[in-house]
Amino acid sequence: MVCPSCGRDIAVPATLLAERDDLLRKREELRDELRRARDEVEAITRRRKSR
């Protein structure tokens, strides 16, 4: 990829793309973990309220 203004190469290194993909995967895993934890907290809260 080349900058349309100056003509310099602006290619993103493959290692940086791989790091980005890894971080995106980790973010999704953390979001899933957070959803499960929230669901668990809500379930505990509902059980306590129903006593």
C-alpha distance matrix in Angstrom:
0.0 3.8 6.8 9.1 12.1 11.9 9.2 8.5 5.9 5.5 5.1 8.4 11.2 13.1 16.2 15.1 14.3 17.7 19.4 18.3 19.6 22.8 23.3 23.0 25.5 27.8 27.7 28.8 31.5 32.8 32.9 34.9 37.2 37.7 38.6 41.1 42.6 43.0 44.6 47.0 48.0 48.6 50.8 52.7 53.3 54.5 56.9 58.3 58.9 60.7 63.2
3.8 0.0 3.8 6.2 8.7 8.2 5.5 5.5 4.6 5.5 7.3 10.8 13.6 16.1 18.8 17.5 17.3 20.8 22.1 21.0 22.7 25.7 26.0 25.8 28.5 30.6 30.3 31.7 34.4 35.4 35.5 37.7 39.9 40.2 41.2 43.9 45.2 45.4 47.2 49.6 50.4 51.0 53.4 55.3 55.6 56.9 59.4 60.7 61.2 63.1 65.7
6.8 3.8 0.0 3.8 5.4 5.7 4.8 5.4 6.4 6.3 9.3 12.2 15.4 18.2 20.5 18.6 18.6 22.3 23.1 21.6 23.7 26.7 26.4 26.2 29.3 31.1 30.4 32.0 34.9 35.5 35.4 38.0 40.1 40.0 41.1 43.9 45.1 45.1 47.1 49.5 50.0 50.6 53.1 54.9 55.0 56.4 59.1 60.2 60.5 62.6 65.2
9.1 6.2 3.8 0.0 3.8 6.0 5.7 8.2 9.7 10.0 12.7 15.6 18.9 21.5 24.0 22.1 21.7 25.5 26.4 24.6 26.5 29.7 29.3 28.8 31.9 33.9 32.9 34.3 37.4 38.0 37.6 40.1 42.5 42.3 43.1 46.1 47.3 47.1 49.0 51.6 52.0 52.4 55.0 56.9 56.9 58.1 60.9 62.1 62.1 64.2 66.9
12.1 8.7 5.4 3.8 0.0 3.8 6.0 8.3 11.0 11.3 14.7 17.3 20.5 23.5 25.6 23.5 23.7 27.4 27.9 26.2 28.5 31.5 30.8 30.5 33.8 35.5 34.4 36.1 39.1 39.4 39.1 41.8 44.0 43.5 44.6 47.6 48.6 48.3 50.4 53.0 53.2 53.6 56.4 58.1 57.9 59.4 62.2 63.1 63.2 65.4 68.1
11.9 8.2 5.7 6.0 3.8 0.0 3.8 5.6 9.0 10.3 13.8 16.6 19.3 22.6 24.5 22.7 23.4 27.0 27.4 26.3 28.7 31.4 30.9 31.1 34.3 35.8 35.0 36.9 39.8 40.1 40.1 42.8 44.8 44.5 45.8 48.7 49.6 49.5 51.7 54.1 54.4 55.1 57.7 59.4 59.3 60.9 63.6 64.5 64.8 67.1 69.6
9.2 5.5 4.8 5.7 6.0 3.8 0.0 3.8 6.6 8.8 11.7 15.1 17.5 20.5 22.9 21.6 21.9 25.4 26.3 25.4 27.5 30.3 30.3 30.4 33.3 35.1 34.6 36.3 39.1 39.7 39.8 42.4 44.4 44.5 45.6 48.4 49.5 49.6 51.6 54.0 54.5 55.2 57.7 59.5 59.6 61.1 63.7 64.8 65.2 67.3 69.8
8.5 5.5 5.4 8.2 8.3 5.6 3.8 0.0 3.8 6.1 9.2 12.3 14.5 17.7 19.8 18.5 19.3 22.7 23.4 22.8 25.1 27.7 27.6 28.1 31.0 32.5 32.3 34.2 36.8 37.4 37.8 40.3 42.1 42.3 43.7 46.3 47.3 47.7 49.8 51.9 52.4 53.4 55.8 57.4 57.7 59.4 61.8 62.8 63.4 65.6 68.0
5.9 4.6 6.4 9.7 11.0 9.0 6.6 3.8 0.0 3.8 5.8 9.2 11.1 14.2 16.5 15.5 16.1 19.3 20.4 20.0 22.1 24.6 25.0 25.5 28.1 29.8 29.9 31.6 34.1 34.9 35.4 37.8 39.6 40.1 41.4 43.9 45.0 45.5 47.5 49.6 50.4 51.4 53.6 55.3 55.8 57.3 59.7 60.8 61.5 63.6 65.9
5.5 5.5 6.3 10.0 11.3 10.3 8.8 6.1 3.8 0.0 3.8 6.4 9.2 12.4 14.4 12.8 13.3 16.8 17.5 16.7 19.0 21.6 21.6 22.0 24.9 26.5 26.3 28.2 30.7 31.4 31.8 34.3 36.1 36.4 37.8 40.3 41.4 41.9 43.9 46.0 46.7 47.7 50.0 51.6 52.1 53.7 56.0 57.1 57.8 59.9 62.2
5.1 7.3 9.3 12.7 14.7 13.8 11.7 9.2 5.8 3.8 0.0 3.8 6.3 8.9 11.6 10.5 10.5 13.8 15.1 14.6 16.4 19.0 19.6 20.0 22.5 24.3 24.6 26.2 28.5 29.6 30.2 32.3 34.2 34.9 36.2 38.5 39.8 40.5 42.3 44.3 45.3 46.3 48.4 50.1 50.8 52.3 54.5 55.8 56.6 58.5 60.9
8.4 10.8 12.2 15.6 17.3 16.6 15.1 12.3 9.2 6.4 3.8 0.0 3.8 6.4 8.4 6.8 7.0 10.4 11.4 10.9 13.0 15.5 16.0 16.6 19.0 20.7 21.1 22.8 25.0 26.1 26.8 29.0 30.7 31.4 32.9 35.1 36.3 37.1 39.0 40.9 41.8 43.0 45.1 46.7 47.4 49.0 51.2 52.4 53.3 55.3 57.5
11.2 13.6 15.4 18.9 20.5 19.3 17.5 14.5 11.1 9.2 6.3 3.8 0.0 3.8 5.4 5.3 6.5 8.8 10.0 10.9 12.7 14.5 15.6 16.8 18.7 20.2 21.2 23.1 24.8 25.9 27.2 29.1 30.6 31.6 33.3 35.2 36.3 37.5 39.4 41.0 42.1 43.5 45.4 46.9 47.9 49.6 51.5 52.7 53.9 55.8 57.9
13.1 16.1 18.2 21.5 23.5 22.6 20.5 17.7 14.2 12.4 8.9 6.4 3.8 0.0 3.8 5.4 5.0 6.1 8.6 9.8 10.5 12.3 14.2 15.2 16.5 18.3 19.8 21.2 22.7 24.3 25.7 27.2 28.7 30.1 31.6 33.3 34.6 36.1 37.6 39.2 40.6 42.0 43.6 45.2 46.4 48.0 49.7 51.2 52.5 54.1 56.2
16.2 18.8 20.5 24.0 25.6 24.5 22.9 19.8 16.5 14.4 11.6 8.4 5.4 3.8 0.0 3.8 5.4 5.0 6.1 8.6 9.8 10.5 12.3 14.2 15.3 16.4 18.2 20.1 21.1 22.4 24.3 25.8 26.9 28.4 30.3 31.7 32.8 34.4 36.2 37.5 38.8 40.5 42.1 43.4 44.7 46.5 48.1 49.4 50.8 52.6 54.5
15.1 17.5 18.6 22.1 23.5 22.7 21.6 18.5 15.5 12.8 10.5 6.8 5.3 5.4 3.8 0.0 3.8 5.4 5.0 6.1 8.6 9.8 10.5 12.2 14.2 15.2 16.3 18.4 19.9 20.9 22.4 24.4 25.5 26.6 28.5 30.3 31.2 32.5 34.5 36.0 37.0 38.6 40.5 41.8 42.8 44.7 46.5 47.6 48.9 50.8 52.8
14.3 17.3 18.6 21.7 23.7 23.4 21.9 19.3 16.1 13.3 10.5 7.0 6.5 5.0 5.4 3.8 0.0 3.8 5.4 5.0 6.2 8.6 9.8 10.5 12.4 14.2 15.2 16.7 18.5 19.9 21.0 22.7 24.4 25.6 27.0 28.9 30.2 31.4 33.1 34.8 36.0 37.3 39.1 40.7 41.8 43.3 45.2 46.6 47.8 49.5 51.7
17.7 20.8 22.3 25.5 27.4 27.0 25.4 22.7 19.3 16.8 13.8 10.4 8.8 6.1 5.0 5.4 3.8 0.0 3.8 5.4 5.1 6.2 8.6 9.8 10.6 12.3 14.2 15.5 16.6 18.4 20.0 21.3 22.6 24.3 25.9 27.3 28.7 30.3 31.8 33.2 34.7 36.2 37.7 39.2 40.6 42.2 43.8 45.3 46.7 48.3 50.3
19.4 22.1 23.1 26.4 27.9 27.4 26.3 23.4 20.4 17.5 15.1 11.4 10.0 8.6 6.1 5.0 5.4 3.8 0.0 3.8 5.4 5.1 6.2 8.6 9.9 10.5 12.2 14.3 15.3 16.4 18.2 20.0 20.9 22.3 24.3 25.8 26.7 28.3 30.2 31.5 32.7 34.4 36.1 37.3 38.6 40.4 42.0 43.3 44.7 46.6 48.4
18.3 21.0 21.6 24.6 26.2 26.3 25.4 22.8 20.0 16.7 14.6 10.9 10.9 9.8 8.6 6.1 5.0 5.4 3.8 0.0 3.8 5.4 5.1 6.1 8.6 9.8 10.4 12.4 14.3 15.2 16.4 18.4 19.9 20.8 22.5 24.4 25.5 26.7 28.5 30.2 31.3 32.7 34.6 36.0 37.0 38.7 40.6 41.9 43.0 44.9 47.0
19.6 22.7 23.7 26.5 28.5 28.7 27.5 25.1 22.1 19.0 16.4 13.0 12.7 10.5 9.8 8.6 6.2 5.1 5.4 3.8 0.0 3.8 5.4 5.1 6.2 8.6 9.8 10.7 12.5 14.3 15.3 16.7 18.5 19.9 21.2 22.9 24.4 25.7 27.2 28.9 30.3 31.6 33.2 34.9 36.1 37.6 39.3 40.9 42.1 43.7 45.8
22.8 25.7 26.7 29.7 31.5 31.4 30.3 27.7 24.6 21.6 19.0 15.5 14.5 12.3 10.5 9.8 8.6 6.2 5.1 5.4 3.8 0.0 3.8 5.5 5.1 6.2 8.6 10.0 10.6 12.3 14.3 15.4 16.5 18.3 20.0 21.3 22.6 24.3 25.9 27.1 28.6 30.3 31.7 33.1 34.6 36.2 37.7 39.2 40.7 42.3 44.2
23.3 26.0 26.4 29.3 30.8 30.9 30.3 27.6 25.0 21.6 19.6 16.0 15.6 14.2 12.3 10.5 9.8 8.6 6.2 5.1 5.4 3.8 0.0 3.8 5.4 5.0 6.0 8.6 9.8 10.4 12.1 14.2 15.1 16.2 18.2 19.9 20.8 22.2 24.2 25.5 26.6 28.3 30.1 31.3 32.5 34.3 36.0 37.2 38.6 40.5 42.4
23.0 25.8 26.2 28.8 30.5 31.1 30.4 28.1 25.5 22.0 20.0 16.6 16.8 15.2 14.2 12.2 10.5 9.8 8.6 6.1 5.1 5.5 3.8 0.0 3.8 5.5 5.0 6.3 8.7 9.9 10.5 12.4 14.3 15.2 16.5 18.6 19.9 21.0 22.6 24.4 25.7 26.9 28.7 30.3 31.4 32.9 34.8 36.2 37.3 39.0 41.2
25.5 28.5 29.3 31.9 33.8 34.3 33.3 31.0 28.1 24.9 22.5 19.0 18.7 16.5 15.3 14.2 12.4 10.6 9.9 8.6 6.2 5.1 5.4 3.8 0.0 3.8 5.4 5.2 6.3 8.7 9.9 10.7 12.4 14.3 15.4 16.8 18.5 20.0 21.3 22.8 24.5 25.9 27.2 28.9 30.4 31.7 33.3 35.0 36.3 37.8 39.9
27.8 30.6 31.1 33.9 35.5 35.8 35.1 32.5 29.8 26.5 24.3 20.7 20.2 18.3 16.4 15.2 14.2 12.3 10.5 9.8 8.6 6.2 5.0 5.5 3.8 0.0 3.8 5.4 5.0 6.2 8.6 9.8 10.5 12.2 14.2 15.4 16.4 18.2 19.9 21.0 22.5 24.2 25.7 27.0 28.4 30.2 31.6 33.0 34.6 36.2 38.1
27.7 30.3 30.4 32.9 34.4 35.0 34.6 32.3 29.9 26.3 24.6 21.1 21.2 19.8 18.2 16.3 15.2 14.2 12.2 10.4 9.8 8.6 6.0 5.0 5.4 3.8 0.0 3.8 5.4 5.1 6.1 8.6 9.8 10.4 12.3 14.3 15.2 16.3 18.3 19.9 20.9 22.3 24.3 25.7 26.7 28.4 30.3 31.5 32.7 34.6 36.6
28.8 31.7 32.0 34.3 36.1 36.9 36.3 34.2 31.6 28.2 26.2 22.8 23.1 21.2 20.1 18.4 16.7 15.5 14.3 12.4 10.7 10.0 8.6 6.3 5.2 5.4 3.8 0.0 3.8 5.4 5.0 6.2 8.6 9.7 10.5 12.4 14.2 15.2 16.5 18.4 19.9 21.0 22.5 24.4 25.6 26.8 28.7 30.3 31.5 33.0 35.2
31.5 34.4 34.9 37.4 39.1 39.8 39.1 36.8 34.1 30.7 28.5 25.0 24.8 22.7 21.1 19.9 18.5 16.6 15.3 14.3 12.5 10.6 9.8 8.7 6.3 5.0 5.4 3.8 0.0 3.8 5.5 5.1 6.2 8.6 9.9 10.7 12.4 14.3 15.4 16.6 18.5 20.0 21.2 22.7 24.4 25.8 27.2 28.8 30.4 31.8 33.7
32.8 35.4 35.5 38.0 39.4 40.1 39.7 37.4 34.9 31.4 29.6 26.1 25.9 24.3 22.4 20.9 19.9 18.4 16.4 15.2 14.3 12.3 10.4 9.9 8.7 6.2 5.1 5.4 3.8 0.0 3.8 5.4 4.9 6.1 8.5 9.8 10.4 12.1 14.1 15.2 16.3 18.2 19.8 21.0 22.3 24.1 25.7 26.9 28.4 30.2 32.0
32.9 35.5 35.4 37.6 39.1 40.1 39.8 37.8 35.4 31.8 30.2 26.8 27.2 25.7 24.3 22.4 21.0 20.0 18.2 16.4 15.3 14.3 12.1 10.5 9.9 8.6 6.1 5.0 5.5 3.8 0.0 3.8 5.4 5.0 6.2 8.7 9.8 10.4 12.2 14.2 15.2 16.4 18.3 19.9 20.9 22.4 24.3 25.7 26.8 28.6 30.7
34.9 37.7 38.0 40.1 41.8 42.8 42.4 40.3 37.8 34.3 32.3 29.0 29.1 27.2 25.8 24.4 22.7 21.3 20.0 18.4 16.7 15.4 14.2 12.4 10.7 9.8 8.6 6.2 5.1 5.4 3.8 0.0 3.8 5.4 5.1 6.3 8.7 9.9 10.6 12.4 14.3 15.3 16.5 18.5 19.9 21.0 22.7 24.5 25.8 27.1 29.3
37.2 39.9 40.1 42.5 44.0 44.8 44.4 42.1 39.6 36.1 34.2 30.7 30.6 28.7 26.9 25.5 24.4 22.6 20.9 19.9 18.5 16.5 15.1 14.3 12.4 10.5 9.8 8.6 6.2 4.9 5.4 3.8 0.0 3.8 5.5 5.2 6.2 8.6 9.9 10.6 12.4 14.2 15.3 16.6 18.4 20.0 21.2 22.7 24.4 25.9 27.7
37.7 40.2 40.0 42.3 43.5 44.5 44.5 42.3 40.1 36.4 34.9 31.4 31.6 30.1 28.4 26.6 25.6 24.3 22.3 20.8 19.9 18.3 16.2 15.2 14.3 12.2 10.4 9.7 8.6 6.1 5.0 5.4 3.8 0.0 3.8 5.4 5.0 6.1 8.5 9.8 10.5 12.2 14.1 15.3 16.3 18.2 19.9 21.1 22.4 24.3 26.2
38.6 41.2 41.1 43.1 44.6 45.8 45.6 43.7 41.4 37.8 36.2 32.9 33.3 31.6 30.3 28.5 27.0 25.9 24.3 22.5 21.2 20.0 18.2 16.5 15.4 14.2 12.3 10.5 9.9 8.5 6.2 5.1 5.5 3.8 0.0 3.8 5.5 5.1 6.1 8.6 9.9 10.5 12.2 14.3 15.2 16.4 18.4 20.0 21.0 22.5 24.8
41.1 43.9 43.9 46.1 47.6 48.7 48.4 46.3 43.9 40.3 38.5 35.1 35.2 33.3 31.7 30.3 28.9 27.3 25.8 24.4 22.9 21.3 19.9 18.6 16.8 15.4 14.3 12.4 10.7 9.8 8.7 6.3 5.2 5.4 3.8 0.0 3.8 5.5 5.1 6.2 8.7 9.9 10.5 12.3 14.2 15.3 16.5 18.5 20.0 21.2 23.1
42.6 45.2 45.1 47.3 48.6 49.6 49.5 47.3 45.0 41.4 39.8 36.3 36.3 34.6 32.8 31.2 30.2 28.7 26.7 25.5 24.4 22.6 20.8 19.9 18.5 16.4 15.2 14.2 12.4 10.4 9.8 8.7 6.2 5.0 5.5 3.8 0.0 3.8 5.4 5.0 6.2 8.6 9.8 10.6 12.3 14.2 15.4 16.6 18.4 20.1 21.7
43.0 45.4 45.1 47.1 48.3 49.5 49.6 47.7 45.5 41.9 40.5 37.1 37.5 36.1 34.4 32.5 31.4 30.3 28.3 26.7 25.7 24.3 22.2 21.0 20.0 18.2 16.3 15.2 14.3 12.1 10.4 9.9 8.6 6.1 5.1 5.5 3.8 0.0 3.8 5.4 5.1 6.1 8.6 9.9 10.4 12.2 14.2 15.4 16.4 18.4 20.4
44.6 47.2 47.1 49.0 50.4 51.7 51.6 49.8 47.5 43.9 42.3 39.0 39.4 37.6 36.2 34.5 33.1 31.8 30.2 28.5 27.2 25.9 24.2 22.6 21.3 19.9 18.3 16.5 15.4 14.1 12.2 10.6 9.9 8.5 6.1 5.1 5.4 3.8 0.0 3.8 5.5 5.1 6.1 8.6 9.8 10.5 12.3 14.3 15.3 16.5 18.8
47.0 49.6 49.5 51.6 53.0 54.1 54.0 51.9 49.6 46.0 44.3 40.9 41.0 39.2 37.5 36.0 34.8 33.2 31.5 30.2 28.9 27.1 25.5 24.4 22.8 21.0 19.9 18.4 16.6 15.2 14.2 12.4 10.6 9.8 8.6 6.2 5.0 5.4 3.8 0.0 3.8 5.4 5.1 6.2 8.6 9.9 10.7 12.4 14.3 15.5 17.1
48.0 50.4 50.0 52.0 53.2 54.4 54.5 52.4 50.4 46.7 45.3 41.8 42.1 40.6 38.8 37.0 36.0 34.7 32.7 31.3 30.3 28.6 26.6 25.7 24.5 22.5 20.9 19.9 18.5 16.3 15.2 14.3 12.4 10.5 9.9 8.7 6.2 5.1 5.5 3.8 0.0 3.8 5.4 5.1 6.1 8.6 9.9 10.6 12.3 14.3 15.9
48.6 51.0 50.6 52.4 53.6 55.1 55.2 53.4 51.4 47.7 46.3 43.0 43.5 42.0 40.5 38.6 37.3 36.2 34.4 32.7 31.6 30.3 28.3 26.9 25.9 24.2 22.3 21.0 20.0 18.2 16.4 15.3 14.2 12.2 10.5 9.9 8.6 6.1 5.1 5.4 3.8 0.0 3.8 5.4 5.0 6.1 8.6 9.9 10.5 12.3 14.6
50.8 53.4 53.1 55.0 56.4 57.7 57.7 55.8 53.6 50.0 48.4 45.1 45.4 43.6 42.1 40.5 39.1 37.7 36.1 34.6 33.2 31.7 30.1 28.7 27.2 25.7 24.3 22.5 21.2 19.8 18.3 16.5 15.3 14.1 12.2 10.5 9.8 8.6 6.1 5.1 5.4 3.8 0.0 3.8 5.4 5.1 6.2 8.7 9.9 10.7 12.8
52.7 55.3 54.9 56.9 58.1 59.4 59.5 57.4 55.3 51.6 50.1 46.7 46.9 45.2 43.4 41.8 40.7 39.2 37.3 36.0 34.9 33.1 31.3 30.3 28.9 27.0 25.7 24.4 22.7 21.0 19.9 18.5 16.6 15.3 14.3 12.3 10.6 9.9 8.6 6.2 5.1 5.4 3.8 0.0 3.8 5.5 5.1 6.3 8.7 10.0 11.1
53.3 55.6 55.0 56.9 57.9 59.3 59.6 57.7 55.8 52.1 50.8 47.4 47.9 46.4 44.7 42.8 41.8 40.6 38.6 37.0 36.1 34.6 32.5 31.4 30.4 28.4 26.7 25.6 24.4 22.3 20.9 19.9 18.4 16.3 15.2 14.2 12.3 10.4 9.8 8.6 6.1 5.0 5.4 3.8 0.0 3.8 5.5 5.2 6.2 8.7 10.3
54.5 56.9 56.4 58.1 59.4 60.9 61.1 59.4 57.3 53.7 52.3 49.0 49.6 48.0 46.5 44.7 43.3 42.2 40.4 38.7 37.6 36.2 34.3 32.9 31.7 30.2 28.4 26.8 25.8 24.1 22.4 21.0 20.0 18.2 16.4 15.3 14.2 12.2 10.5 9.9 8.6 6.1 5.1 5.5 3.8 0.0 3.8 5.5 5.1 6.2 8.9
56.9 59.4 59.1 60.9 62.2 63.6 63.7 61.8 59.7 56.0 54.5 51.2 51.5 49.7 48.1 46.5 45.2 43.8 42.0 40.6 39.3 37.7 36.0 34.8 33.3 31.6 30.3 28.7 27.2 25.7 24.3 22.7 21.2 19.9 18.4 16.5 15.4 14.2 12.3 10.7 9.9 8.6 6.2 5.1 5.5 3.8 0.0 3.8 5.5 5.2 6.6
58.3 60.7 60.2 62.1 63.1 64.5 64.8 62.8 60.8 57.1 55.8 52.4 52.7 51.2 49.4 47.6 46.6 45.3 43.3 41.9 40.9 39.2 37.2 36.2 35.0 33.0 31.5 30.3 28.8 26.9 25.7 24.5 22.7 21.1 20.0 18.5 16.6 15.4 14.3 12.4 10.6 9.9 8.7 6.3 5.2 5.5 3.8 0.0 3.8 5.5 5.5
58.9 61.2 60.5 62.1 63.2 64.8 65.2 63.4 61.5 57.8 56.6 53.3 53.9 52.5 50.8 48.9 47.8 46.7 44.7 43.0 42.1 40.7 38.6 37.3 36.3 34.6 32.7 31.5 30.4 28.4 26.8 25.8 24.4 22.4 21.0 20.0 18.4 16.4 15.3 14.3 12.3 10.5 9.9 8.7 6.2 5.1 5.5 3.8 0.0 3.8 5.6
60.7 63.1 62.6 64.2 65.4 67.1 67.3 65.6 63.6 59.9 58.5 55.3 55.8 54.1 52.6 50.8 49.5 48.3 46.6 44.9 43.7 42.3 40.5 39.0 37.8 36.2 34.6 33.0 31.8 30.2 28.6 27.1 25.9 24.3 22.5 21.2 20.1 18.4 16.5 15.5 14.3 12.3 10.7 10.0 8.7 6.2 5.2 5.5 3.8 0.0 3.8
63.2 65.7 65.2 66.9 68.1 69.6 69.8 68.0 65.9 62.2 60.9 57.5 57.9 56.2 54.5 52.8 51.7 50.3 48.4 47.0 45.8 44.2 42.4 41.2 39.9 38.1 36.6 35.2 33.7 32.0 30.7 29.3 27.7 26.2 24.8 23.1 21.7 20.4 18.8 17.1 15.9 14.6 12.8 11.1 10.3 8.9 6.6 5.5 5.6 3.8 0.0
